[in-house]
Amino acid sequence: MTATTPTTAGDTSGGTAGSRGVSARARRDTADVTIRPVPFHRLLDVELRKTLDTRAGAWLLASIALIACLVVGVFALWGNEDELDMQSFASTISFPMLLVLPMVAVLAVTSEWTQRSALTTFALVPRRGRVVGAKAAAALLVAVAASAVQLGASALGAVAAAAFRGLDARWDLPLDLALRLALLNVVAVAVGFAWAVLIRASAPALVAYLTFVLVLPMLSGIVAAVSDWYSEHSAWLDLSSTMLVLSAPSVSGEEWAQLGTAALLWVGVPLAVGLRRLVRVEIR
């Protein structure tokens, strides 16, 4: 014989009322929660870690310091004695840095798509413009840090040249030239960043930037040789050549205008088109 315990109506109604009370409290607690976006400084910290923690990014950053020291050593040993000052060392280091430094920005942007981590990134931060802004700020900080390395290597070169050649160390590097060399690094990084946002694939973006640095000046020279109009206006269009005026002893107002116009063409337009596509594209 099996005994059963009946459930009273009062117990049933009491259980239902208790459940309803818990649900009401849960809804009130949920309504009181304010969802705040991820702070920008945290996004910047994450993007800096992405730039520094990857194997490719770490090797590229290390190669910047190694190349700078190598150039300094070669120039200190075999350079012209009249040019062994800090200004000449800083200008000499600029070209290899223009080749390597923007690659860091390119990989920082395109790795999201090459390694298929964009889905996770934009799921955690749905506002894609904030992520791109953090990447741009991280690339800017890397460019500023590389400029500091450039100045440090230039000072080291002046000391090394004085020691090897028996000369007096010369530190004549004007402040405006040092700032313009830093701006040169920033412009180069901006070009690589803009084309990376537009293309969103590592290999094509790297090829595009190397074409901009190495091939475009030659093509521009060929076109200028056969076209008088382009020869007269090439400085307004060819950023790869115009940006080098930043390493000159002085820059005129017209040259600043030419640099701004060419930068708008090669940085502003690709970045605007790339951002429009990035905001609208379906992430898979």
C-alpha positions in Angstrom: 0.0 0.0 0.0 1.4 3.3 -1.1 0.6 6.5 0.8 0.5 9.8 -1.1 0.7 13.3 0.3 -1.8 15.6 -1.3 -0.9 19.1 -2.3 -3.2 21.7 -1.0 -4.4 24.6 -3.0 -2.8 27.0 -0.6 0.6 25.5 -1.1 0.3 25.6 -4.9 -0.8 29.2 -4.9 2.0 30.1 -2.5 4.6 28.5 -4.7 3.3 30.4 -7.7 3.3 33.7 -5.9 6.8 33.1 -4.7 8.1 32.4 -8.2 6.3 35.5 -9.5 8.0 37.6 -6.7 11.5 36.3 -7.6 10.9 37.0 -11.3 9.7 40.5 -10.5 12.8 41.2 -8.4 15.1 39.8 -11.2 13.5 42.1 -13.8 14.0 45.1 -11.5 17.6 44.1 -10.9 18.2 43.7 -14.6 16.6 47.1 -15.3 18.9 48.8 -12.8 22.1 47.4 -14.5 23.7 50.0 -16.8 25.8 48.5 -19.6 28.8 50.7 -20.3 31.0 50.5 -23.4 34.6 49.3 -23.0 36.8 52.3 -22.1 39.0 53.5 -24.9 42.2 53.2 -22.9 41.4 49.5 -22.4 40.9 49.1 -26.2 44.2 50.9 -26.7 45.9 48.5 -24.3 44.5 45.5 -26.0 45.6 46.8 -29.5 49.1 47.5 -28.2 49.3 44.0 -26.9 48.2 42.6 -30.2 50.9 44.6 -31.9 53.7 43.5 -29.5 52.7 40.0 -28.5 52.5 38.5 -32.0 55.7 36.9 -33.4 55.6 38.9 -36.6 55.0 42.2 -34.8 57.8 41.5 -32.2 60.3 40.6 -34.9 59.4 43.7 -37.0 59.9 46.0 -33.9 63.1 44.3 -33.0 64.3 44.6 -36.6 63.8 48.4 -36.5 66.3 48.7 -33.6 68.7 46.2 -35.3 68.6 48.0 -38.6 69.1 51.4 -37.0 72.2 50.1 -35.1 73.5 48.5 -38.3 73.1 51.7 -40.3 74.7 53.7 -37.5 77.7 51.3 -37.4 78.3 51.3 -41.2 77.9 55.1 -41.5 80.2 55.7 -38.5 82.9 53.5 -39.9 82.8 54.4 -43.6 80.9 57.7 -43.8 82.3 61.0 -44.8 83.9 62.8 -41.8 82.1 66.0 -42.6 78.7 64.3 -42.2 79.3 62.4 -39.0 76.9 64.4 -36.9 73.6 63.5 -35.2 71.6 65.2 -38.0 73.2 63.1 -40.7 72.7 59.9 -38.7 69.0 60.6 -38.1 68.4 61.3 -41.8 70.2 58.2 -42.8 68.2 56.0 -40.5 64.9 57.3 -41.9 64.8 55.3 -45.1 65.0 51.8 -43.6 62.5 52.8 -40.9 60.1 53.9 -43.7 60.3 50.4 -45.1 59.8 48.4 -41.9 57.8 50.6 -39.5 54.5 50.8 -41.5 54.5 47.0 -41.8 53.7 46.9 -38.1 50.6 49.0 -38.7 49.6 46.9 -41.7 49.8 43.6 -39.7 48.0 45.1 -36.7 45.0 45.8 -38.9 45.0 42.9 -41.3 45.6 40.2 -38.7 42.0 40.6 -37.5 40.9 39.3 -40.9 43.8 37.0 -41.8 43.5 35.1 -38.5 39.7 35.3 -38.4 39.6 37.1 -35.0 37.5 40.0 -36.3 34.3 38.1 -35.4 35.4 37.9 -31.7 36.7 41.5 -31.6 33.6 43.1 -33.1 31.3 40.9 -31.1 32.9 42.2 -27.9 33.0 45.8 -29.2 30.2 46.2 -31.7 31.1 49.8 -32.6 33.8 49.0 -35.2 34.9 52.6 -35.4 36.2 52.5 -31.8 38.2 49.4 -32.6 39.8 51.1 -35.7 40.4 54.2 -33.6 42.3 52.2 -31.0 44.3 50.5 -33.7 45.2 53.9 -35.2 46.2 55.2 -31.7 48.4 52.1 -31.1 50.1 52.6 -34.5 50.7 56.2 -33.7 52.3 55.3 -30.3 54.5 52.8 -32.1 55.6 55.4 -34.6 56.5 57.9 -31.8 58.4 55.2 -29.9 60.3 54.3 -33.1 61.2 58.0 -33.6 62.6 58.0 -30.1 64.7 54.9 -31.0 65.8 56.8 -34.1 67.0 59.7 -32.1 68.8 57.5 -29.6 70.5 55.6 -32.4 71.6 58.9 -33.9 73.1 60.0 -30.6 74.9 56.7 -30.3 76.2 57.1 -33.9 77.6 60.5 -33.0 79.5 59.0 -30.0 80.6 56.0 -32.0 81.9 58.1 -34.9 83.8 60.3 -32.5 85.4 57.2 -30.8 86.4 55.4 -34.0 87.5 58.4 -36.0 89.1 60.4 -33.2 86.7 63.3 -33.7 84.6 65.5 -31.5 81.0 64.3 -31.1 78.6 66.7 -32.9 75.1 67.0 -31.6 73.7 69.6 -34.0 70.2 68.3 -34.6 67.7 71.1 -34.7 64.5 70.5 -32.8 62.3 71.3 -35.8 64.1 68.7 -37.9 63.7 66.1 -35.1 60.0 66.8 -35.0 59.8 66.6 -38.8 61.5 63.2 -38.8 59.0 62.0 -36.3 56.2 63.3 -38.5 57.8 61.5 -41.4 57.4 58.2 -39.5 53.9 59.0 -38.6 52.9 59.8 -42.2 54.5 56.5 -43.4 52.6 54.6 -40.8 49.4 56.4 -41.7 49.8 55.3 -45.4 50.3 51.7 -44.4 47.4 51.9 -41.9 45.0 53.4 -44.5 45.8 50.8 -47.2 45.5 48.0 -44.6 42.0 49.2 -43.6 41.0 49.4 -47.3 42.4 45.9 -48.3 42.1 44.0 -45.0 44.5 41.2 -46.2 48.1 41.0 -45.0 50.0 40.0 -48.2 48.2 42.4 -50.6 48.4 45.3 -48.1 52.1 44.8 -47.7 52.6 44.6 -51.4 50.6 47.8 -51.9 52.7 49.7 -49.3 56.0 48.4 -50.8 54.8 49.4 -54.2 54.0 52.8 -52.8 57.5 53.2 -51.3 59.7 51.5 -54.0 57.9 51.4 -57.3 55.8 54.6 -57.3 58.7 57.0 -57.2 60.3 55.3 -60.2 57.0 55.4 -62.1 56.5 59.0 -61.1 59.9 59.9 -62.4 59.2 58.2 -65.7 55.9 60.0 -66.2 57.5 63.3 -65.2 60.1 62.8 -67.9 57.5 62.5 -70.6 54.8 64.9 -69.3 55.5 68.5 -68.6 52.2 69.0 -66.8 52.9 66.1 -64.4 56.5 67.2 -63.9 55.2 70.6 -62.8 52.4 69.2 -60.5 53.9 65.8 -59.3 54.8 67.2 -55.9 51.0 67.7 -55.3 50.2 64.1 -56.2 53.2 61.9 -55.4 53.3 61.5 -51.6 56.2 59.0 -51.7 58.5 61.7 -53.0 56.9 64.7 -51.3 57.1 63.3 -47.8 60.9 63.2 -48.1 61.0 67.0 -47.9 60.4 66.5 -44.1 64.0 65.3 -43.8 65.4 68.4 -45.5 67.0 71.2 -43.5 63.9 73.4 -44.0 60.4 73.1 -45.4 58.6 76.0 -47.2 54.9 76.8 -46.9 54.3 75.5 -50.4 56.0 72.2 -49.6 53.8 71.9 -46.5 50.7 72.4 -48.8 51.9 69.8 -51.2 52.5 67.3 -48.4 49.0 67.9 -47.1 47.4 67.5 -50.5 49.3 64.4 -51.4 48.5 62.9 -47.9 44.8 63.6 -48.4 45.0 61.7 -51.7 47.0 58.7 -50.5 45.8 58.5 -46.8 42.5 60.3 -46.5 40.7 58.7 -49.6 41.8 55.1 -49.0 41.0 55.4 -45.3 37.5 56.9 -45.9 36.7 54.2 -48.4 38.1 51.4 -46.2 36.2 52.6 -43.1 32.9 52.8 -45.1 33.4 49.2 -46.3 34.5 48.0 -42.9 31.4 49.3 -41.2 29.1 47.7 -43.7 30.9 44.5 -44.5 29.5 41.2 -43.1 32.0 39.5 -40.8 32.4 35.8 -41.1 
